[in-house]
Structures are given as C-alpha cells and as structure tokens.
C-alpha cells in the first residue's frame, strides 16, 4: 500500500496488475472503520446511463485484513459486503476484471486502460463524504501516461501519482485513462482543457484543437461566460469503429472511429468528423444541463437501484438540440449542413410509430426497461427522449 499521502480517511491504490488477463488489483484502506463491522459496496449503475449493470459481477476476489490479521467478510446482497469488526485500520483487497470497451465500464490490456470509478472504487458506507485519496500505479512495462480530471496531489501533468476527491460521489464521477496517449490542450475563458486520445492516429491535431476550442467557447458564453471548473478533460477512445459518450462533472469519455477524426492535409468536413464534433458539443453541454442543473430525483442519487425521473427528455432532449446548433454557432458547419442534420432527426422521429404510443415523460421514466433494452419492436413502441 502506497503511504506517501496518508492524511485521508479512505485511500485507494489502483494497479493494472495483469493486462493480459484484464485484471486490476485494487486496495482500499479505511482508517476508522465502523466498530460494528464496516459495510462496503459497488454501484449497480453509472450516472448518465440508465441501466442496471451490476458492476460487482466483475469482482473476481475480495478479502480484508487489519494490522496483518485476516478479517472475515460476509456478502449481504449482490453488490454489498460486511466486514467483521476491526480494532485498527481496515484494508480491503480486490481483483477486478476489466474488459468492457465502452465508456460505461472498465478496460485493461497491454495497449491501454480505462475505468470509471463505479467499477473499481468501493463505497464505504457511512463515510461517503470523507476525503478520498487515490494512488494510480503504472504497469510494469510500457511508456504509459495518465489522464483524468481528478485533482492531483503528486507528480507532474500526465504522470502517475496521487489524486484526491472530497467525497465518494465526486470520486466516481472522474474516469481515468492510461496508456501511450496523445494529448492536446487549449484554454477557454482562462480555464485549461485537455484532450487525451487513446489509439493509433494520423490526425490533424491543430484542426481538432481549433474546432473544439470554438465549440466549448460558445457553450461557455451561452451559460454566462464563466466555466464551472478549473480544468476540463476529454478522454477520447479511438477504435476501428464505434460512437458514444458519457458526461461527467469536469470531464467526458468519448468513443469514435479512426475515420471520424480529421486527417492531416485535408480540410473537408466529413460526415464522420461532423458527428464527432456533435458528440463533443453534446457532452460538453452536459456540464450545465445534467451535471449542474439536475432532476430533483437525482439529488441525492442512489446507485444501488433505479432512480426514476420523468425529465430525461429535458436533460437529453434539450442537450441534443444544442449540440448541433453549437456547431453552427461556432461556425464549424454551414447553415445547409445544420438543416440537413435537423432533417435527419425529424425523419427518424416521424418514421417511428412509437411516438404515437409513448410520451416523452413515459420514455424518460421507462428508460431503464425500454430505451436501454430495445428489441425488434422498439420503433413501434417507444420514442427516444433524445
């Protein structure tokens, strides 16, 4: 256990122990465990993606000790454990499988690593508001760096080291990406923005920097001109195919195809690049609409069961309206291109009979069982709250 920063009530160590088997080793030290027996758990879902994912199913092994002596554990439900009473600090050790290549899970191999806090960080019940320190360790081989929006305690930018969060909710809302990353930076209203790319690239980074800076500046201006953060991080996973994103408090995780990014010596606006910029715009807009302006049902938000709201159409639908509009206002696309995108959205809605059967409030409420579990009849039965 790394003890270089030990003034927090909860200290996590994360080590990419076996990239070939996709295994993280995670330890969690609790300085003042519950004298009646400490309860800890993993979330069942991740904010922004409304589906029960049961992250505890990826726990391969878990054990506990105190002052070198083993502490018995009892599992009380699918994602919760109770440790027997301990007289000293409690040390929890876990091996966690990570082979989910989406933005909602955890992934580890010899080329890269990515994880959301809901996958690796146990919630220590009764201590959710305590300061947390996280030590991120580099793999044994490879020239890796790390990108995250977590506040750094030790090390230079992109180096492995110690990080801190004021409580559990903020801890799990700051994903981490590791590997031989390519990074660009720009400022908006005096605040630093980092864009980290994982994946082999032949990309025009100068164009990306200019385009993303203008899009972000437009949204900041729309919301009053002062960003609600000191530093923002885009984590971009580049693959042979794929598309998607997930918003976080001061960062976002994005997936795109290599063909979506602008190539050097080309100036045309391809449909793939336009889609990527729309994704950037969408997730950045969520900084305000979802992360700061939130449904009352999500304050506080229980992550061990579904959290129902009838307002996802407000938080996703309005964001979707502004994502492509943001590209137009930033002069990244032409009015004709914007109208084409708007027409595509209208066509998708009017072609689906589900709009006559489900209201937007119903679509929001039933996202857990319908939107995220679509079958062959979905176009006839549901409407997208996006």
KEKE-3310 file (N, C-alpha, C; in steps of 0.2 Angstrom, whole numbers, plus 5000, padded with zeros to 4 digits):
npx = (5004:5003:5010:5013:5004:4994:4984:4971:4954:4950:4959:4964:4972:4977:4981:4987:4987:4988:4988:4986:4976:4966:4965:4963:4971:4965:4966:4959:4960:4954:4953:4946:4936:4919:4914:4906:4907:4912:4903:4903:4902:4899:4893:4877:4874:4879:4879:4871:4869:4856:4853:4853:4868:4876:4890:4897:4898:4910:4919:4932:4939:4939:4945:4949:4959:4966:4979:4988:4981:4968:4952:4936:4924:4907:4895:4881:4871:4869:4879:4885:4896:4900:4912:4919:4920:4934:4948:4958:4964:4956:4959:4955:4956:4955:4952:4948:4940:4942:4936:4927:4924:4917:4911:4906:4911:4925:4942:4956:4971:4986:4989:4981:4972:4957:4945:4930:4925:4915:4917:4928:4930:4926:4912:4912:4901:4893:4903:4903:4905:4918:4935:4944:4959:4968:4979:4987:4995:5008:5009:5020:5027:5030:5027:5018:5006:4994:4978:4965:4952:4953:4959:4976:4988:5002:5016:5019:5010:5000:5008:5009:5003:4997:4980:4966:4949:4934:4924:4914:4904:4910:4922:4919:4914:4924:4932:4946:4960:4973:4989:4999:4996:4990:4990:4981:4980:4970:4964:4949:4940:4950:4952:4959:4959:4960:4963:4964:4969:4967:4974:4980:4984:4982:4981:4974:4979:4980:4969:4959:4960:4958:4944:4937:4940:4933:4919:4918:4920:4908:4898:4901:4900:4886:4881:4884:4898:4908:4917:4912:4922:4939:4948:4946:4943:4944:4942:4946:4943:4949:4944:4943:4930:4914:4904:4900:4896:4899:4894:4903:4907:4918:4923:4923:4919:4923:4919:4926:4927:4942:4941:4933:4940:4949:4960:4977:4982:4970:4955:4941:4924:4920:4906:4908:4917:4910:4900:4908:4912:4899:4896:4906:4901:4889:4892:4899:4890:4883:4889:4883:4869:4862:4874:4875:4863:4850:4839:4827:4825:4838:4845:4849:4857:4854:4864:4862:4850:4837:4834:4821:4815:4805:4810:4820:4819:4820:4833:4842:4836:4835:4849:4853:4847:4855:4867:4871:4867:4876:4888:4885:4883:4896:4902:4907:4901:4890:4875:4867:4872:4868:4854:4852:4856:4846:4835:4837:4835:4822:4816:4819:4811:4798:4797:4796:4784:4782:4781:4768:4763:4770:4773:4785:4788:4785:4794:4806:4804:4803:4815:4824:4820:4816:4821:4835:4835:4831:4822:4816:4804:4805:4805:4791:4785:4791:4798:4812:4819:4829)
npy = (4994:5011:5024:5037:5048:5050:5056:5055:5049:5038:5028:5023:5012:5008:4997:4991:4976:4963:4964:4956:4947:4955:4962:4972:4976:4981:4991:4996:5007:5009:5021:5023:5012:5006:5002:4992:4984:4985:4991:4989:4993:4991:5001:4999:5005:5018:5035:5044:5034:5024:5010:4995:4988:4981:4981:4974:4961:4959:4958:4948:4942:4946:4952:4955:4964:4968:4976:4966:4954:4943:4948:4942:4942:4945:4942:4952:4956:4956:4966:4970:4970:4965:4968:4960:4966:4977:4982:4991:5000:4996:4986:4983:4971:4968:4960:4964:4961:4968:4971:4979:4988:5000:5017:5016:5007:4997:4994:4985:4981:4976:4988:4999:5007:5010:5017:5018:5025:5019:5006:5001:5007:5004:5009:5016:5013:5025:5034:5042:5055:5058:5063:5057:5048:5043:5032:5030:5018:5014:5002:4987:4986:4997:5013:5022:5035:5046:5051:5061:5070:5071:5080:5083:5077:5073:5072:5077:5084:5072:5062:5047:5045:5052:5057:5066:5067:5075:5068:5053:5053:5063:5057:5045:5051:5054:5048:5038:5037:5028:5025:5025:5039:5052:5070:5085:5103:5117:5133:5140:5154:5157:5144:5128:5116:5099:5087:5070:5057:5040:5027:5022:5035:5046:5061:5077:5087:5101:5106:5100:5105:5119:5118:5112:5121:5132:5127:5124:5136:5143:5137:5140:5154:5155:5150:5161:5164:5161:5147:5132:5126:5122:5115:5105:5089:5079:5063:5052:5038:5030:5019:5006:5006:5013:5023:5035:5043:5049:5059:5068:5076:5086:5082:5071:5056:5049:5039:5035:5032:5029:5034:5045:5056:5071:5070:5074:5086:5087:5097:5096:5094:5080:5068:5060:5067:5078:5072:5068:5080:5085:5076:5080:5092:5089:5082:5091:5101:5095:5098:5109:5106:5094:5090:5101:5107:5098:5084:5083:5071:5065:5070:5068:5054:5037:5024:5010:5005:5008:5025:5035:5046:5058:5067:5065:5069:5082:5084:5077:5079:5093:5095:5088:5096:5108:5103:5101:5114:5121:5118:5125:5139:5141:5141:5130:5122:5123:5133:5125:5112:5111:5111:5100:5090:5093:5089:5075:5071:5074:5066:5053:5053:5054:5043:5033:5023:5023:5036:5039:5031:5032:5044:5058:5060:5047:5039:5044:5039:5026:5022:5013:5000:5000:5010:5007:4994:4989:4980:4971:4977:4989:5002:5003:5005:5014:5031:5041:5049:5058)
npz = (5000:4995:5005:5004:5004:5016:5023:5022:5026:5018:5007:4991:4981:4965:4953:4937:4936:4929:4913:4902:4906:4909:4922:4936:4951:4966:4981:4996:5009:5025:5037:5049:5052:5054:5070:5072:5062:5046:5032:5014:4996:4979:4965:4956:4944:4933:4933:4921:4912:4910:4916:4924:4928:4937:4943:4952:4948:4941:4951:4955:4966:4984:4999:5016:5029:5045:5053:5049:5051:5046:5041:5043:5029:5025:5012:5008:4999:4981:4978:4990:5004:5021:5033:5047:5064:5067:5075:5071:5057:5042:5028:5012:4999:4982:4967:4950:4936:4920:4905:4897:4884:4882:4886:4899:4908:4913:4907:4902:4894:4886:4878:4883:4896:4904:4916:4925:4940:4947:4944:4951:4963:4980:4988:5004:5017:5026:5026:5015:5013:5016:5013:5000:4994:4980:4973:4959:4950:4938:4924:4924:4912:4898:4891:4898:4901:4911:4911:4918:4927:4940:4955:4957:4968:4968:4957:4940:4926:4918:4923:4933:4950:4965:4969:4973:4980:4986:4991:4990:4979:4970:4968:4960:4949:4940:4927:4922:4911:4904:4896:4881:4877:4866:4867:4867:4871:4876:4880:4887:4892:4901:4907:4908:4896:4892:4880:4878:4868:4865:4855:4839:4828:4814:4813:4812:4823:4826:4819:4826:4839:4837:4832:4843:4853:4849:4849:4863:4868:4864:4871:4884:4884:4882:4894:4903:4903:4912:4916:4925:4932:4935:4927:4913:4905:4891:4887:4875:4866:4853:4840:4829:4825:4831:4842:4854:4870:4887:4900:4913:4929:4928:4916:4901:4893:4878:4863:4847:4829:4820:4807:4809:4814:4809:4795:4792:4781:4775:4772:4772:4778:4784:4786:4796:4804:4807:4815:4826:4831:4835:4845:4854:4857:4863:4875:4882:4884:4893:4905:4911:4909:4916:4924:4933:4932:4938:4939:4952:4958:4957:4967:4983:4974:4973:4969:4970:4966:4953:4948:4947:4935:4926:4918:4908:4895:4895:4900:4891:4879:4877:4877:4866:4856:4857:4854:4839:4835:4842:4834:4823:4828:4831:4820:4814:4805:4790:4787:4779:4781:4795:4794:4786:4796:4806:4798:4797:4810:4812:4802:4808:4819:4814:4806:4815:4823:4837:4843:4844:4853:4865:4878:4880:4893:4898:4891:4897:4911:4909:4904:4909:4907:4894:4884:4885:4883:4870:4858:4843:4841:4846:4838:4835:4848:4857:4860:4857:4870:4867)
capx = (5000:5007:5008:5016:4999:4990:4980:4964:4951:4950:4964:4963:4978:4974:4987:4985:4991:4988:4984:4984:4970:4962:4964:4965:4971:4963:4966:4956:4962:4949:4957:4942:4930:4913:4916:4901:4908:4911:4899:4905:4898:4900:4886:4874:4873:4883:4875:4871:4867:4851:4853:4857:4874:4879:4897:4900:4899:4916:4924:4935:4940:4939:4947:4950:4963:4968:4985:4991:4976:4963:4945:4930:4919:4900:4891:4874:4867:4873:4885:4887:4899:4901:4917:4919:4923:4941:4951:4963:4963:4954:4962:4951:4959:4950:4954:4943:4940:4940:4936:4921:4927:4913:4913:4902:4914:4932:4945:4963:4975:4993:4989:4978:4967:4951:4940:4925:4926:4910:4919:4934:4931:4921:4908:4912:4895:4894:4909:4903:4908:4925:4940:4947:4965:4969:4986:4987:5002:5009:5011:5027:5031:5027:5028:5011:5004:4988:4973:4959:4950:4954:4964:4982:4992:5009:5018:5018:5004:5000:5012:5006:5004:4991:4975:4961:4942:4932:4919:4913:4901:4914:4927:4916:4912:4930:4935:4954:4963:4980:4992:5003:4991:4992:4986:4981:4977:4968:4960:4943:4939:4956:4952:4963:4955:4965:4960:4968:4967:4970:4973:4984:4981:4985:4976:4976:4978:4979:4962:4954:4961:4954:4937:4935:4940:4927:4913:4917:4919:4901:4894:4903:4897:4879:4880:4886:4905:4912:4916:4911:4928:4946:4951:4941:4947:4940:4945:4944:4945:4949:4944:4941:4923:4911:4902:4896:4900:4896:4896:4905:4907:4923:4926:4918:4923:4920:4922:4924:4930:4948:4939:4929:4944:4951:4966:4982:4982:4963:4951:4934:4920:4917:4901:4911:4920:4904:4897:4912:4911:4892:4897:4910:4897:4884:4894:4902:4884:4880:4892:4877:4862:4863:4879:4874:4855:4849:4832:4827:4826:4845:4849:4855:4856:4856:4866:4861:4844:4835:4832:4816:4813:4801:4813:4826:4818:4823:4841:4845:4832:4837:4856:4853:4845:4860:4874:4872:4866:4883:4892:4883:4885:4904:4905:4911:4897:4886:4868:4864:4873:4864:4847:4852:4856:4839:4830:4838:4832:4814:4814:4820:4806:4792:4796:4794:4777:4782:4779:4761:4761:4773:4775:4792:4789:4785:4800:4811:4803:4804:4822:4828:4817:4814:4826:4841:4834:4827:4821:4814:4798:4806:4802:4784:4783:4794:4800:4818:4819:4834)
capy = (5000:5017:5028:5044:5053:5046:5060:5054:5043:5032:5028:5018:5010:5005:4994:4987:4970:4958:4967:4950:4944:4961:4962:4977:4975:4987:4991:5002:5007:5013:5022:5022:5008:5006:4997:4986:4980:4990:4989:4992:4990:4994:5004:4995:5008:5024:5041:5046:5028:5022:5003:4992:4985:4977:4981:4969:4955:4959:4956:4941:4940:4951:4950:4961:4962:4973:4975:4960:4949:4942:4950:4939:4946:4942:4946:4953:4955:4955:4970:4973:4965:4967:4965:4959:4972:4978:4987:4996:5002:4990:4985:4979:4970:4966:4959:4966:4960:4974:4970:4982:4993:5005:5022:5015:5002:4997:4990:4984:4976:4979:4994:5005:5006:5015:5014:5023:5024:5014:4999:4999:5010:5003:5014:5014:5015:5029:5038:5044:5062:5059:5064:5051:5049:5038:5031:5026:5015:5012:4995:4985:4988:5001:5020:5025:5041:5045:5057:5061:5077:5072:5084:5080:5078:5072:5071:5082:5083:5066:5057:5043:5048:5053:5061:5067:5069:5077:5063:5047:5055:5066:5052:5040:5055:5057:5042:5038:5034:5027:5022:5029:5044:5059:5075:5092:5107:5124:5137:5144:5159:5156:5138:5123:5110:5093:5081:5064:5052:5033:5024:5025:5041:5050:5066:5084:5089:5108:5107:5097:5110:5125:5117:5110:5127:5136:5124:5125:5144:5145:5135:5144:5160:5154:5150:5166:5166:5158:5139:5130:5121:5125:5111:5100:5084:5075:5056:5050:5031:5029:5012:5004:5008:5015:5030:5036:5047:5049:5065:5068:5083:5090:5078:5067:5050:5048:5034:5037:5028:5032:5038:5051:5061:5074:5068:5079:5088:5088:5102:5095:5092:5073:5067:5057:5072:5082:5068:5068:5087:5085:5072:5084:5098:5086:5080:5097:5105:5092:5102:5113:5103:5087:5090:5107:5108:5091:5082:5083:5064:5063:5074:5064:5049:5031:5020:5003:5003:5013:5031:5036:5053:5059:5073:5064:5072:5089:5084:5074:5082:5100:5095:5086:5102:5112:5100:5103:5121:5124:5118:5131:5145:5141:5142:5124:5119:5128:5133:5120:5106:5111:5110:5093:5086:5093:5085:5068:5070:5074:5060:5047:5053:5053:5036:5028:5024:5023:5042:5039:5026:5034:5051:5059:5058:5040:5037:5045:5035:5019:5021:5008:4994:5001:5013:5003:4986:4989:4974:4972:4981:4996:5008:5003:5005:5019:5036:5042:5056:5062)
capz = (5000:4995:5010:5003:5005:5020:5028:5021:5029:5014:5002:4986:4977:4959:4949:4932:4938:4923:4907:4898:4909:4910:4929:4940:4958:4970:4988:4999:5016:5029:5044:5055:5050:5058:5075:5072:5056:5040:5026:5008:4991:4972:4962:4951:4938:4932:4931:4914:4908:4914:4915:4930:4925:4942:4942:4957:4945:4939:4956:4955:4973:4988:5005:5021:5034:5049:5057:5046:5053:5041:5044:5039:5026:5023:5007:5011:4993:4975:4977:4996:5009:5028:5036:5054:5067:5067:5080:5068:5050:5038:5022:5008:4993:4977:4960:4947:4929:4916:4898:4894:4880:4882:4891:4905:4912:4914:4902:4903:4891:4885:4875:4886:4902:4906:4920:4929:4947:4949:4943:4955:4970:4984:4993:5011:5019:5032:5025:5008:5012:5018:5008:4997:4990:4975:4970:4952:4948:4931:4923:4924:4906:4893:4892:4899:4905:4914:4910:4922:4929:4947:4957:4958:4974:4967:4951:4935:4922:4914:4927:4938:4956:4970:4967:4979:4979:4993:4993:4985:4973:4965:4966:4955:4943:4936:4924:4921:4905:4904:4890:4877:4875:4863:4871:4865:4876:4874:4886:4886:4897:4906:4910:4904:4893:4890:4876:4878:4864:4865:4849:4834:4825:4809:4814:4811:4830:4826:4817:4831:4844:4835:4832:4849:4857:4847:4852:4870:4870:4863:4876:4890:4883:4882:4901:4907:4902:4917:4916:4932:4934:4934:4922:4910:4902:4886:4886:4868:4865:4846:4838:4822:4824:4837:4843:4860:4875:4894:4903:4920:4932:4924:4910:4897:4890:4871:4858:4840:4824:4817:4801:4811:4815:4803:4793:4790:4774:4772:4775:4771:4784:4783:4790:4802:4809:4810:4820:4832:4834:4838:4851:4859:4859:4867:4881:4885:4886:4899:4911:4914:4909:4919:4930:4937:4933:4939:4941:4960:4959:4957:4972:4981:4969:4975:4964:4971:4962:4948:4951:4941:4933:4920:4915:4904:4889:4896:4901:4885:4873:4876:4875:4859:4852:4857:4851:4833:4835:4844:4829:4818:4831:4832:4813:4812:4800:4787:4789:4775:4785:4801:4792:4785:4802:4809:4794:4799:4816:4811:4799:4812:4824:4811:4804:4821:4826:4844:4845:4845:4859:4872:4878:4882:4901:4899:4889:4902:4916:4907:4901:4912:4904:4887:4879:4886:4882:4864:4854:4836:4841:4849:4834:4836:4855:4861:4857:4860:4874:4865)
cpx = (5004:5005:5011:5010:4994:4986:4973:4961:4950:4955:4964:4970:4975:4981:4984:4989:4993:4984:4982:4978:4965:4960:4967:4966:4970:4963:4962:4957:4957:4952:4952:4935:4925:4915:4911:4902:4907:4908:4902:4902:4901:4893:4883:4873:4878:4879:4876:4869:4862:4849:4856:4862:4878:4886:4901:4901:4906:4922:4926:4936:4940:4941:4948:4955:4964:4974:4988:4986:4970:4956:4940:4926:4912:4897:4884:4869:4872:4879:4887:4890:4899:4907:4916:4922:4931:4943:4955:4960:4961:4956:4958:4955:4954:4954:4948:4944:4938:4941:4929:4924:4923:4915:4910:4906:4922:4936:4953:4966:4982:4994:4986:4974:4963:4947:4936:4926:4921:4912:4924:4934:4925:4918:4909:4906:4896:4899:4909:4905:4915:4930:4944:4954:4966:4976:4985:4994:5002:5011:5018:5031:5027:5027:5021:5011:4997:4984:4967:4958:4951:4960:4970:4985:5000:5010:5016:5012:5005:5005:5007:5007:4998:4987:4970:4954:4939:4926:4918:4909:4905:4920:4925:4914:4918:4934:4943:4955:4970:4983:4996:4999:4994:4987:4987:4978:4975:4964:4954:4941:4944:4956:4955:4958:4961:4961:4965:4965:4971:4968:4977:4981:4985:4980:4978:4974:4977:4972:4957:4955:4957:4946:4934:4935:4934:4920:4912:4916:4912:4897:4895:4900:4889:4877:4883:4894:4910:4912:4915:4916:4934:4950:4946:4945:4942:4945:4942:4947:4944:4949:4943:4934:4920:4909:4899:4900:4896:4899:4898:4906:4912:4926:4921:4923:4919:4923:4921:4928:4937:4946:4935:4933:4947:4959:4971:4981:4975:4959:4944:4931:4917:4911:4903:4914:4915:4901:4901:4912:4904:4893:4901:4905:4892:4886:4897:4896:4881:4884:4887:4871:4863:4868:4878:4866:4853:4842:4833:4828:4833:4849:4846:4853:4858:4858:4866:4854:4842:4833:4828:4815:4809:4804:4819:4825:4821:4831:4844:4842:4835:4845:4857:4851:4851:4867:4875:4871:4873:4888:4891:4885:4893:4907:4909:4907:4893:4879:4865:4866:4869:4857:4847:4852:4849:4834:4831:4835:4825:4812:4814:4814:4799:4791:4795:4787:4776:4780:4772:4759:4765:4775:4783:4793:4789:4791:4806:4810:4805:4811:4825:4826:4815:4819:4833:4841:4829:4827:4818:4808:4799:4803:4795:4781:4786:4796:4807:4817:4825:4832)
cpy = (5006:5022:5035:5049:5049:5050:5060:5048:5037:5033:5022:5018:5006:5003:4990:4980:4965:4960:4961:4947:4949:4962:4968:4974:4981:4986:4997:5002:5012:5014:5021:5018:5008:5000:4991:4982:4984:4987:4992:4989:4993:4996:4998:4998:5015:5029:5043:5040:5024:5014:5000:4987:4980:4976:4976:4962:4954:4958:4949:4938:4947:4949:4956:4959:4969:4972:4968:4954:4949:4944:4946:4944:4941:4946:4946:4953:4955:4960:4973:4968:4969:4964:4965:4965:4971:4983:4992:4997:4995:4991:4980:4978:4966:4965:4959:4965:4966:4973:4973:4988:4999:5011:5021:5010:5003:4992:4991:4979:4979:4986:5000:5002:5011:5012:5020:5021:5019:5007:4996:5002:5008:5009:5012:5017:5019:5034:5041:5051:5063:5060:5058:5052:5043:5038:5027:5024:5013:5005:4993:4987:4993:5009:5023:5032:5041:5052:5056:5069:5077:5077:5081:5082:5078:5071:5077:5080:5076:5060:5053:5046:5047:5058:5061:5069:5070:5072:5057:5049:5058:5061:5047:5044:5057:5051:5044:5034:5033:5024:5027:5035:5050:5064:5082:5097:5114:5127:5140:5148:5158:5149:5133:5118:5105:5089:5076:5059:5045:5029:5027:5030:5044:5056:5073:5087:5097:5110:5105:5102:5116:5124:5116:5116:5131:5134:5125:5132:5146:5143:5139:5151:5160:5153:5155:5168:5164:5151:5137:5125:5125:5121:5106:5095:5080:5068:5053:5043:5030:5022:5012:5006:5009:5022:5031:5041:5047:5055:5064:5075:5088:5087:5074:5061:5049:5042:5036:5032:5032:5037:5044:5057:5064:5072:5074:5080:5088:5093:5101:5093:5085:5072:5064:5062:5076:5078:5068:5075:5088:5081:5076:5089:5095:5085:5086:5101:5102:5095:5106:5109:5095:5087:5095:5108:5101:5090:5081:5076:5061:5067:5072:5058:5042:5027:5012:5001:5009:5019:5034:5044:5053:5065:5072:5068:5079:5089:5082:5078:5089:5100:5093:5092:5107:5109:5102:5110:5124:5123:5124:5137:5146:5141:5136:5120:5125:5128:5127:5113:5106:5109:5102:5088:5087:5089:5078:5066:5069:5068:5054:5047:5051:5046:5031:5029:5024:5030:5043:5035:5028:5041:5052:5058:5051:5037:5038:5041:5028:5017:5015:5001:4994:5004:5009:4996:4986:4982:4976:4976:4988:5002:5009:5005:5011:5025:5038:5049:5060:5067)
cpz = (5000:5000:5010:5005:5009:5025:5026:5024:5025:5008:4998:4983:4971:4955:4944:4932:4933:4917:4902:4900:4911:4918:4932:4947:4962:4977:4991:5007:5020:5036:5050:5053:5056:5064:5075:5066:5050:5034:5020:5002:4984:4969:4957:4945:4938:4930:4924:4909:4912:4913:4921:4926:4930:4941:4947:4953:4942:4944:4956:4962:4977:4995:5010:5026:5039:5053:5055:5048:5048:5045:5039:5035:5025:5018:5009:5005:4987:4975:4984:5001:5016:5031:5044:5057:5068:5072:5077:5061:5046:5031:5018:5001:4988:4970:4955:4939:4925:4908:4895:4890:4879:4886:4897:4909:4913:4909:4903:4898:4890:4882:4878:4892:4902:4911:4923:4936:4950:4948:4948:4962:4974:4988:5000:5015:5026:5031:5018:5008:5015:5012:5006:4993:4986:4973:4964:4951:4941:4930:4923:4918:4902:4896:4893:4903:4907:4913:4914:4925:4937:4949:4959:4964:4973:4960:4946:4931:4918:4918:4931:4945:4961:4968:4973:4976:4986:4995:4988:4979:4968:4963:4960:4948:4939:4933:4923:4915:4906:4898:4887:4873:4871:4865:4867:4871:4873:4880:4883:4892:4903:4909:4905:4902:4890:4886:4875:4873:4865:4859:4844:4829:4819:4808:4814:4818:4830:4824:4823:4837:4843:4835:4839:4854:4855:4850:4859:4872:4869:4868:4883:4890:4884:4890:4905:4906:4907:4918:4924:4935:4933:4928:4919:4905:4897:4886:4880:4867:4857:4844:4831:4820:4831:4838:4850:4865:4882:4897:4911:4922:4929:4919:4906:4894:4883:4867:4851:4836:4822:4811:4803:4812:4809:4802:4791:4783:4771:4776:4775:4777:4782:4787:4797:4807:4811:4815:4827:4835:4838:4845:4857:4862:4864:4874:4885:4887:4892:4906:4915:4915:4910:4925:4935:4938:4932:4941:4949:4962:4960:4962:4979:4976:4972:4969:4965:4968:4957:4952:4945:4941:4927:4916:4910:4897:4889:4896:4895:4879:4871:4874:4868:4854:4851:4854:4844:4832:4837:4839:4824:4821:4831:4825:4811:4806:4796:4789:4785:4778:4791:4799:4790:4791:4806:4805:4796:4805:4816:4807:4803:4817:4820:4808:4809:4823:4833:4847:4847:4851:4866:4872:4880:4889:4902:4897:4894:4908:4915:4904:4903:4909:4897:4882:4879:4885:4876:4861:4847:4836:4844:4845:4834:4843:4859:4857:4861:4864:4872:4859)
residu = (UNK:UNK:UNK:UNK:UNK:UNK:UNK:UNK:UNK:UNK:UNK:UNK:UNK:UNK:UNK:UNK:UNK:UNK:UNK:UNK:UNK:UNK:UNK:UNK:UNK:UNK:UNK:UNK:UNK:UNK:UNK:UNK:UNK:UNK:UNK:UNK:UNK:UNK:UNK:UNK:UNK:UNK:UNK:UNK:UNK:UNK:UNK:UNK:UNK:UNK:UNK:UNK:UNK:UNK:UNK:UNK:UNK:UNK:UNK:UNK:UNK:UNK:UNK:UNK:UNK:UNK:UNK:UNK:UNK:UNK:UNK:UNK:UNK:UNK:UNK:UNK:UNK:UNK:UNK:UNK:UNK:UNK:UNK:UNK:UNK:UNK:UNK:UNK:UNK:UNK:UNK:UNK:UNK:UNK:UNK:UNK:UNK:UNK:UNK:UNK:UNK:UNK:UNK:UNK:UNK:UNK:UNK:UNK:UNK:UNK:UNK:UNK:UNK:UNK:UNK:UNK:UNK:UNK:UNK:UNK:UNK:UNK:UNK:UNK:UNK:UNK:UNK:UNK:UNK:UNK:UNK:UNK:UNK:UNK:UNK:UNK:UNK:UNK:UNK:UNK:UNK:UNK:UNK:UNK:UNK:UNK:UNK:UNK:UNK:UNK:UNK:UNK:UNK:UNK:UNK:UNK:UNK:UNK:UNK:UNK:UNK:UNK:UNK:UNK:UNK:UNK:UNK:UNK:UNK:UNK:UNK:UNK:UNK:UNK:UNK:UNK:UNK:UNK:UNK:UNK:UNK:UNK:UNK:UNK:UNK:UNK:UNK:UNK:UNK:UNK:UNK:UNK:UNK:UNK:UNK:UNK:UNK:UNK:UNK:UNK:UNK:UNK:UNK:UNK:UNK:UNK:UNK:UNK:UNK:UNK:UNK:UNK:UNK:UNK:UNK:UNK:UNK:UNK:UNK:UNK:UNK:UNK:UNK:UNK:UNK:UNK:UNK:UNK:UNK:UNK:UNK:UNK:UNK:UNK:UNK:UNK:UNK:UNK:UNK:UNK:UNK:UNK:UNK:UNK:UNK:UNK:UNK:UNK:UNK:UNK:UNK:UNK:UNK:UNK:UNK:UNK:UNK:UNK:UNK:UNK:UNK:UNK:UNK:UNK:UNK:UNK:UNK:UNK:UNK:UNK:UNK:UNK:UNK:UNK:UNK:UNK:UNK:UNK:UNK:UNK:UNK:UNK:UNK:UNK:UNK:UNK:UNK:UNK:UNK:UNK:UNK:UNK:UNK:UNK:UNK:UNK:UNK:UNK:UNK:UNK:UNK:UNK:UNK:UNK:UNK:UNK:UNK:UNK:UNK:UNK:UNK:UNK:UNK:UNK:UNK:UNK:UNK:UNK:UNK:UNK:UNK:UNK:UNK:UNK:UNK:UNK:UNK:UNK:UNK:UNK:UNK:UNK:UNK:UNK:UNK:UNK:UNK:UNK:UNK:UNK:UNK:UNK:UNK:UNK:UNK:UNK:UNK:UNK:UNK:UNK:UNK:UNK:UNK:UNK:UNK:UNK:UNK:UNK:UNK:UNK:UNK:UNK:UNK:UNK:UNK:UNK:UNK:UNK:UNK:UNK:UNK:UNK:UNK:UNK:UNK:UNK:UNK:UNK:UNK:UNK:UNK:UNK:UNK:UNK:UNK:UNK)
# end
